[in-house]
Amino acid sequence: MAVKSEPGKRALRVLVVANQKGGVGKTTTAINLGTALAAVGEKVLLIDCDPQGNASTGLGIRHAQRKTTLYDVLMGEVPITQAVVKTELPGLDLVPADPDLSGVELELGQQARRSFKLRDAIDPIRQSGAYTYVLIDCPPSLNLLTVNAMAAADAVLVPLQCEFFALEGLSQLMRTIELVRGSLNPNLEIQGVVLTMYDRRNSLSEQVASDVRSHFGQTVYQTVIPRNVRVSEAPSFGKPVLVYDLKCAGSQAYLKLAREVVTRERDRRAQAA
């Protein structure tokens, strides 16, 4: 059953999708969770904060369409609203990225509030009531872009591949989050851990899932994203997997995850009331 929301009648939730380890399904999760949230009635803005621009490509936004990007926003040349691109999916908009974004760290140098450029840019979005979620897709490294994303976010959503070194990478990320809490964003929370690329035929996947749940308990989402060839194929067609093949196991898992995210958020708001 779809969970409907009321844009403008509740606070925007900004989630950064982050993991310092590459190849864990981070961008795939950002694209498809954003699509799934839109499918269940949310209004979503996806911010591509990775110079590779894979989230932009995965949503079918060609380089020629990226006339104004996150780079222009962070450099103070345009407000973020002027960088928003409509995707083909109702309820899902995008702030695209391109390779220029890789120069932000050097160009901002020692500017005041350089770690808060994205937070300052998002403030008008928070006030507008146009969206219920902002998802920020980060590069797989700890640099100024990731720091900006975490400083701007309410919470971190962590995709975690079901493989041998998963917990090691997660512990590094947790230390980073603690550093950001201590210096830039004391209210930053852990939204949840999403187990990705799960293979039921592989006993290691089950062991990693068990270990992660024993360490992080209820922080880990019940929904598990399976290893699925249709999920891997979809980006080459510039489509989220929910558009590429709605009935496949990967699409159904992301829809289930979106409902779980919305339910958790509803419970969090109820507890805070």
Secondary structure, DSSP 8 states (H G I E B T S, - for coil): ------TTSS--EEEEE--SSSSSSHHHHHHHHHHHHHHTT--EEEEE--TT-HHHHHTT--GGG-SS-HHHHHTTSS-GGGG-EE-SSTTEEEE---GGGGGHHHHHTT-TTGGGHHHHHHHHHHHH---SEEEEE--SS-SHHHHHHHHH-SEEEEEEESSTTHHHHHHHHHHHHHHHHHHT-TT-EEEEEEEEEE-TT-HHHHHHHHHHHHHHGGGEEEEEEE--HHHHHGGGGTS-HHHH-TTSHHHHHHHHHHHHHHHHHHHHHHHH-
